[in-house]
């Protein structure tokens, strides 16, 4: 049993050339940073292993760290043979990796996080890939871009998406090579190789990565990075996330290469070992800006849903402005009514931002990433709020894709497809702007020069027609206007106090929306400091 515990150099020597390597890591959460760096170090010393194809979900890095650091070295080596291609759901944290893909240096493919999570489960079951309706009518559809990020990928088609018709209904089949190596991470391993994750902020799909690598027809290699070793059988069976028989080798990493997230070495509140006290509305932040107005307006929709359903609701909040909804819910003392989730697995708490996204401070539960995405795709959650970059006259949404930019779709396609209610949130225009809130009104000192409500989005990532077919409720919330999706397109329902509807809204759209007969000002409480007294509203009923 002790031979499972190896030095890093011994472990990475086991990885052959041309391997398909699946690597855990939601940014730096459960990312085996030490193993990745040692693997690349061996390549630099010996030229092996080479020709590796990586499958990462979303990406095990932060800016300037791990994969981004390696990509920078590879980019400056025109003869690099280390990396042949990558399936990545969010390359946004590695600008250099994006450049390698854009310049056709390696094959580049992208799917949604949820689809990639389920892929490892399905391959482990011996199935050809993931069958889903997520991606239909979007840039992932093979009749559009098909998940190919460059010409090299289109030529080689190592990963592909096909349209499948079942009983007259279209589905997409996502296929990729079965991994032959899995690099995963946990907190503790015993001498048998059992892996626990008690100090991690998430455990994503580490079990499924191991299963996919071990499944027939080829029995692959699984290497786990951990912080410490325990005697067998001292670990509690229910704490074990990956059983020892699925793990070939274990490597103990130095603390500096076993960060909890990009900027947190270790915080027991992130792993749920310590539950922080509930923040009450006595700690209201005096700050009031347009981001907060938008997030407040999203919260109003959610509280109206709480009142309608007569129970707490389960939601997902995306990065950017929607993340602020959870903070405002805590300011208002509503955290027991609006229960948040994060794609990587946490329930509750306050989701962290930037490269720390994926972790939460004080979650009350953490489940696997595929199970979390089942909550999204299957409509188990009650609502979701995601950001937007472009919205077109049909209601289609592009959250992040632009020419020459490859941030990837992240979890957006699955969440926006599956959630029964979608509250898209963002500023009305983009670019340099100065917006002020004075005396309960919105004042536009200088507006952004980039229109976000356009005739046609650059790439469709949310398909509004499919949403209407499913019966979704869809609302687009900005600091100055609120629109609703209908069969006739977008309908303007609300405008901010102090705003001229023609000059500040309609004249800055590339299409003419319908105007609601009940067009009204947005709730005045959104533009005032202090509590909105939403808790009192709920308690009153």
C-alpha positions in Angstrom: 0.0 0.0 0.0 2.8 2.4 0.8 4.0 2.3 -2.8 1.0 4.4 -3.8 2.7 7.4 -2.1 5.4 8.6 -4.4 7.6 11.7 -4.9 6.2 14.0 -7.6 9.0 13.1 -10.0 8.2 9.4 -9.7 4.5 9.9 -10.3 4.7 12.1 -13.4 7.1 9.7 -15.0 4.2 7.3 -15.3 2.4 9.5 -17.8 3.2 8.5 -21.4 3.4 10.6 -24.6 0.1 11.5 -26.4 -2.0 11.0 -23.2 -5.4 12.5 -22.9 -5.1 14.1 -19.5 -8.2 15.2 -17.5 -7.3 17.7 -14.7 -9.5 18.8 -11.8 -9.8 22.5 -10.9 -12.4 25.2 -10.8 -9.9 28.0 -11.1 -7.5 27.0 -8.3 -10.2 25.2 -6.3 -9.1 21.5 -6.1 -6.5 22.2 -8.8 -3.5 19.9 -8.5 -1.1 22.8 -9.1 2.0 20.9 -7.9 1.3 17.9 -10.2 0.8 20.1 -13.3 4.0 22.1 -12.6 6.0 18.9 -12.0 4.6 17.4 -15.2 5.7 20.4 -17.2 9.1 20.4 -15.4 9.7 16.8 -16.5 8.9 17.7 -20.1 11.4 20.6 -20.0 14.1 18.2 -18.7 13.5 15.2 -20.9 11.2 16.2 -23.7 8.5 13.8 -22.3 5.6 13.5 -22.0 4.7 15.3 -25.2 1.7 15.6 -27.4 -0.7 15.9 -24.4 -4.4 16.7 -24.9 -5.9 18.3 -21.9 -9.5 18.1 -20.7 -10.1 20.8 -18.1 -13.4 22.1 -16.5 -13.4 25.0 -16.3 -9.6 25.6 -16.0 -7.1 24.8 -13.3 -5.4 28.2 -13.1 -5.5 31.8 -12.1 -3.8 34.7 -13.9 0.0 34.2 -13.8 -0.3 30.8 -12.1 0.0 27.1 -13.1 -1.5 26.6 -16.6 -1.3 30.3 -17.5 2.4 30.4 -16.5 3.1 27.2 -18.5 1.2 28.6 -21.5 3.4 31.7 -21.5 6.5 29.6 -21.7 5.0 27.4 -24.4 3.9 30.5 -26.4 7.5 31.7 -26.5 8.7 28.3 -27.7 7.8 27.9 -31.4 8.8 24.3 -31.3 6.9 23.2 -28.2 5.6 19.7 -28.3 4.2 19.5 -24.8 0.6 20.4 -25.6 -1.3 19.4 -28.7 -4.8 20.6 -27.8 -7.3 21.4 -25.1 -11.0 21.1 -24.3 -11.6 24.0 -21.9 -14.9 25.5 -20.7 -13.4 28.9 -19.5 -10.0 29.9 -20.8 -10.6 33.5 -19.6 -8.0 33.2 -16.7 -5.2 32.5 -19.2 -4.7 35.2 -21.8 -1.7 33.4 -23.2 -3.6 30.1 -23.6 -6.2 32.1 -25.5 -3.5 33.5 -27.8 -2.2 30.0 -28.5 -5.7 28.9 -29.5 -6.4 32.0 -31.6 -3.1 31.6 -33.4 -3.8 28.0 -34.2 -0.8 26.8 -32.2 -2.9 24.0 -30.5 -6.4 22.6 -31.0 -9.0 24.5 -29.1 -12.5 23.3 -28.1 -15.1 24.6 -25.7 -18.3 23.3 -24.1 -20.3 24.5 -21.1 -19.1 23.6 -17.6 -22.2 21.4 -16.9 -21.9 19.5 -20.1 -18.2 18.8 -19.5 -19.0 17.7 -15.9 -21.5 15.2 -17.2 -19.2 14.0 -20.0 -16.8 12.3 -17.5 -19.7 10.5 -15.8 -21.1 9.3 -19.2 -17.8 8.1 -20.5 -17.3 6.2 -17.2 -20.6 4.5 -17.9 -19.3 3.4 -21.3 -21.5 5.8 -23.3 -20.2 7.8 -26.3 -20.8 11.2 -24.7 -23.4 13.6 -23.3 -26.9 13.8 -24.8 -28.6 17.1 -24.0 -30.6 20.0 -25.5 -28.2 22.5 -24.0 -26.6 24.4 -26.9 -29.3 24.0 -29.5 -29.6 27.2 -31.6 -26.4 28.7 -30.0 -22.8 29.0 -31.1 -22.3 25.4 -29.7 -24.7 24.0 -32.2 -22.7 22.2 -35.0 -24.8 24.2 -37.6 -23.0 27.2 -36.1 -19.5 27.0 -34.5 -19.9 23.5 -33.0 -17.6 24.3 -30.0 -14.6 24.7 -32.3 -12.3 27.6 -31.2 -10.0 27.6 -34.2 -9.3 26.1 -37.6 -7.0 23.4 -36.3 -9.9 22.1 -34.2 -12.3 22.2 -37.1 -9.7 20.2 -39.2 -8.9 17.5 -36.6 -12.4 17.2 -34.9 -11.0 15.5 -31.8 -14.0 16.8 -29.9 -17.3 17.1 -31.8 -20.9 17.9 -31.3 -23.6 16.2 -33.4 -27.4 16.8 -33.9 -29.4 13.7 -32.9 -33.2 13.4 -33.5 -35.1 11.4 -31.0 -38.9 11.0 -31.4 -39.0 14.1 -33.5 -37.0 16.2 -31.1 -33.5 17.5 -31.6 -30.7 16.9 -29.1 -26.9 17.5 -29.2 -24.4 14.7 -28.6 -21.1 16.0 -27.2 -18.1 13.7 -27.8 -14.5 13.9 -26.8 -11.6 11.4 -26.3 -11.9 9.3 -23.1 -9.2 10.4 -20.7 -6.2 8.1 -20.2 -4.8 10.0 -17.2 -6.5 11.9 -14.4 -4.8 14.4 -12.2 -7.0 15.2 -9.2 -6.7 16.8 -5.8 -7.9 16.2 -2.2 -6.9 17.1 1.3 -6.0 13.8 2.9 -5.0 10.4 1.5 -4.5 7.2 3.5 -2.1 4.4 2.6 -4.7 2.7 0.4 -5.2 5.9 -1.6 -8.6 6.9 -0.2 -9.1 10.6 -0.8 -11.0 13.1 1.4 -11.6 16.8 0.8 -12.3 18.3 4.2 -10.2 21.4 3.7 -11.3 22.1 0.1 -13.9 24.6 -1.0 -15.3 22.2 -3.6 -14.7 18.7 -4.9 -16.1 19.3 -8.4 -16.0 16.0 -10.4 -12.8 14.4 -9.0 -14.5 11.0 -8.6 -15.8 11.1 -12.2 -12.4 12.0 -13.6 -11.0 8.9 -11.8 -13.8 6.7 -13.0 -13.6 7.9 -16.6 -9.8 7.2 -16.7 -10.3 3.8 -15.2 -13.2 2.7 -17.3 -12.9 0.3 -20.3 -11.5 -0.1 -22.8 -8.3 1.3 -21.6 -7.5 1.3 -17.8 -5.8 4.7 -17.3 -3.7 6.3 -14.6 -5.0 8.3 -11.7 -2.7 10.5 -9.7 -3.9 12.5 -6.7 -2.3 15.5 -5.0 -3.0 15.9 -1.3 -1.9 18.0 1.6 -1.2 15.1 4.1 -1.2 11.3 4.6 -3.2 9.3 7.2 -2.9 5.7 8.4 -5.3 3.2 6.8 -8.1 2.8 7.9 -8.3 5.9 10.0 -10.5 8.0 7.5 -14.3 7.9 8.0 -15.8 6.0 5.0 -18.5 8.7 4.4 -15.8 11.4 4.1 -14.1 9.6 1.3 -14.8 11.3 -2.1 -12.5 9.0 -4.2 -12.0 5.4 -3.0 -8.4 4.1 -3.0 -8.9 1.4 -5.6 -9.5 4.1 -8.2 -6.2 5.9 -7.3 -2.9 4.7 -8.5 -0.5 7.2 -7.0 -0.6 9.9 -4.3 1.8 12.9 -4.1 2.0 15.2 -1.1 2.3 18.9 -2.2 4.1 21.7 -0.5 1.7 24.2 1.1 2.4 27.0 -1.4 1.1 24.7 -4.2 -2.0 23.7 -2.4 -4.0 26.9 -2.2 -7.7 26.8 -1.3 -8.3 29.4 -4.1 -6.3 31.9 -6.0 -6.0 34.4 -3.1 -6.8 32.2 -0.1 -4.3 29.7 1.3 -6.7 28.3 3.8 -9.9 29.7 5.4 -12.1 27.2 7.3 -15.2 29.2 6.4 -14.6 28.3 2.7 -14.5 24.5 3.4 -17.5 24.7 5.8 -15.4 23.7 8.8 -16.4 26.9 10.6 -19.8 28.5 9.9 -19.6 32.3 10.3 -22.3 34.2 12.2 -25.2 35.5 10.1 -24.8 39.1 9.0 -27.9 41.1 9.9 -29.2 44.3 8.2 -27.6 46.3 11.0 -24.4 46.3 8.8 -26.0 47.9 5.8 -23.4 49.3 3.4 -23.9 53.1 2.8 -22.6 52.7 -0.9 -25.3 53.2 -3.6 -24.3 53.0 -7.2 -25.9 51.6 -10.4 -24.5 48.1 -9.9 -26.3 48.0 -6.6 -29.5 49.3 -8.2 -29.5 46.5 -10.8 -28.7 43.9 -8.2 -31.5 45.3 -6.0 -34.0 45.1 -8.9 -33.0 41.4 -9.4 -33.6 40.8 -5.7 -37.1 42.4 -5.9 -38.0 39.7 -8.6 -36.7 37.0 -6.3 -38.6 38.3 -3.3 -41.8 38.6 -5.3 -41.2 34.9 -6.2 -40.8 34.0 -2.5 -44.1 35.7 -1.8 -45.8 34.0 -4.7 -44.5 30.5 -3.8 -44.8 31.0 0.0 -41.4 29.4 0.7 -37.7 30.1 0.4 -36.3 29.8 -3.2 -33.2 28.2 -4.6 -31.2 30.3 -7.1 -28.0 30.6 -9.0 -26.1 33.9 -9.3 -23.6 34.4 -12.0 -20.3 36.4 -11.9 -20.4 40.2 -12.2 -23.4 42.2 -11.1 -25.6 39.2 -10.2 -23.0 38.2 -7.5 -24.0 41.3 -5.6 -27.6 40.0 -5.2 -26.4 37.7 -2.4 -24.7 40.5 -0.6 -27.8 42.7 -0.8 -29.9 39.8 0.4 -27.7 39.6 3.5 -27.9 43.4 4.0 -31.7 43.1 4.0 -31.6 40.0 6.3 -33.1 37.8 3.6 -30.4 35.1 3.3 -32.9 32.5 4.8 -35.4 33.2 2.0 -33.0 33.4 -1.0 -30.7 30.4 -1.0 -27.9 30.7 -3.4 -25.8 28.1 -5.2 -22.5 28.2 -7.0 -21.6 26.0 -10.1 -18.7 24.2 -8.4 -21.0 22.8 -5.7 -21.6 25.2 -2.7 -25.1 26.1 -1.3 -25.5 29.3 0.6 -22.9 31.6 2.0 -21.3 34.5 0.0 -19.8 33.6 -3.3 -16.3 35.0 -3.9 -15.5 36.9 -7.0 -12.8 37.1 -9.7 -10.3 34.2 -9.8 -11.6 33.1 -6.4 -15.0 32.5 -8.0 -16.2 28.9 -7.2 -15.6 29.3 -3.5 -18.1 30.6 -1.0 -17.7 32.0 2.5 -19.9 29.9 4.9 -21.8 27.5 2.6 -24.3 25.2 4.4 -23.7 22.4 1.9 -21.2 21.4 -0.8 -22.2 18.8 -3.5 -20.4 17.5 -6.6 -20.3 19.7 -9.7 -22.2 17.3 -11.9 -24.9 17.1 -9.3 -25.1 20.9 -9.0 -25.5 21.2 -12.8 -28.3 18.7 -12.7 -30.1 21.2 -10.4 -29.6 23.8 -13.2 -30.3 21.8 -16.3 -33.3 20.1 -14.8 -34.9 23.2 -13.5 -34.6 22.2 -9.9 -33.6 25.7 -9.0 -36.4 28.3 -9.0 -34.5 31.2 -10.7 -31.1 32.4 -11.9 -29.5 35.7 -12.6 -26.7 36.0 -15.1 -24.9 38.9 -16.7 -25.1 39.9 -20.4 -23.0 41.8 -22.9 -25.4 41.9 -25.8 -29.2 41.3 -26.2 -30.9 41.3 -29.6 -34.5 42.1 -30.7 -35.4 38.4 -30.4 -34.1 38.3 -26.8 -31.0 36.2 -27.6 -28.1 36.9 -25.2 -24.4 36.9 -25.7 -22.6 37.2 -22.3 -19.0 37.4 -23.3 -18.0 36.5 -26.8 -16.4 39.0 -29.1 -14.1 38.8 -32.2 -10.6 38.1 -31.0 -11.7 37.2 -27.5 -12.1 33.6 -26.1 -13.3 33.7 -22.5 -15.5 30.7 -23.1 -19.1 30.0 -22.1 -18.5 28.8 -18.5 -21.8 27.6 -16.9 -23.9 30.1 -18.8 -25.5 27.8 -21.5 -26.7 25.1 -19.0 -28.0 27.6 -16.4 -29.8 29.8 -18.9 -31.3 26.8 -20.6 -32.5 25.0 -17.5 -33.6 27.6 -15.1 -37.4 28.2 -15.2 -36.9 31.9 -14.6 -34.0 34.0 -16.0 -33.2 37.5 -14.8 -30.4 38.8 -17.0 -28.6 41.7 -15.4 -26.2 44.3 -16.6 -25.7 48.0 -17.5 -27.7 49.4 -20.4 -24.7 50.6 -22.3 -21.0 49.7 -22.3 -17.8 51.8 -22.5 -16.6 54.7 -20.4 -19.6 56.3 -18.6 -20.5 58.3 -15.6 -23.9 57.5 -14.0 -25.0 59.1 -10.7 -27.9 58.6 -8.3 -29.1 61.9 -6.9 -32.2 62.5 -4.8 -33.7 59.2 -5.7 -33.2 59.6 -9.4 -30.8 58.3 -12.1 -28.6 61.0 -13.6 -26.6 60.2 -16.8 -23.6 62.5 -16.8 -21.9 60.6 -19.6 -23.3 57.6 -21.2 -21.4 54.6 -22.5 -20.7 54.8 -26.3 -21.3 51.1 -26.9 -24.9 49.9 -27.5 -25.7 46.5 -25.8 -29.2 46.1 -27.1 -28.4 45.3 -30.7 -30.1 44.1 -33.9 -28.2 40.7 -33.8 -25.8 39.5 -31.1 -22.4 38.4 -32.2 -22.8 34.9 -31.0 -26.0 33.4 -29.5 -25.3 31.8 -26.1 -28.9 32.0 -24.8 -31.5 31.1 -27.4 -34.7 33.0 -26.6 -36.9 31.0 -28.9 -36.0 27.8 -27.1 -36.6 29.6 -23.8 -40.1 30.6 -24.9 -40.8 27.0 -26.1 -39.9 25.8 -22.6 -42.1 28.4 -21.0 -39.4 30.3 -19.3 -40.0 33.6 -17.6 -37.3 35.9 -18.9 -36.6 39.5 -17.7 -33.7 41.8 -18.7 -32.8 44.2 -15.9 -30.6 47.3 -16.3 -30.1 50.5 -14.2 -32.5 52.5 -16.4 -34.9 50.0 -18.0 -36.5 46.6 -17.4 -37.7 44.4 -20.3 -39.7 41.2 -20.5 -39.4 38.5 -23.2 -42.6 37.7 -25.0 -43.6 35.9 -28.2 -43.5 39.4 -29.9 -40.0 40.2 -28.7 -38.8 42.5 -25.9 -41.4 44.6 -24.1 -40.2 47.7 -22.1 -42.0 47.5 -18.7 -40.1 49.9 -16.4 -37.8 52.9 -16.6 -35.7 54.6 -13.9 -36.9 57.9 -12.3 -35.2 60.8 -13.9 -34.8 59.1 -17.3 -36.2 60.3 -20.6 -37.6 57.1 -22.2 -37.0 58.2 -25.8 -33.6 59.9 -25.4 -32.0 57.6 -22.8 -33.5 54.2 -23.7 -35.1 53.9 -27.2 -32.6 56.1 -29.0 -29.8 54.0 -27.7 -31.1 50.6 -29.0 -30.6 49.2 -32.4 -34.2 48.0 -32.5 -37.5 49.2 -31.3 -39.0 47.2 -28.4 -42.7 46.9 -27.7 -43.9 49.4 -25.0 -46.0 48.0 -22.2 -49.4 49.5 -21.7 -48.5 49.5 -18.0 -45.1 51.2 -18.5 -44.1 52.5 -15.1 -41.2 53.9 -13.1 -38.9 51.4 -11.4 -39.4 51.0 -7.6 -38.2 54.2 -5.9 -36.6 52.2 -3.1 -33.9 51.0 -5.6 -32.5 54.5 -5.8 -32.4 55.4 -2.1 -30.0 54.5 0.7 -30.9 52.3 3.6 -33.0 49.2 3.8 -35.8 48.5 1.2 -37.7 46.8 4.1 -38.2 43.6 2.0 -38.0 41.4 5.1 -40.9 43.2 6.6 -42.9 42.6 3.4 -42.3 38.9 3.6 -43.0 38.6 7.3 -46.3 40.5 6.8 -47.6 37.7 4.7 
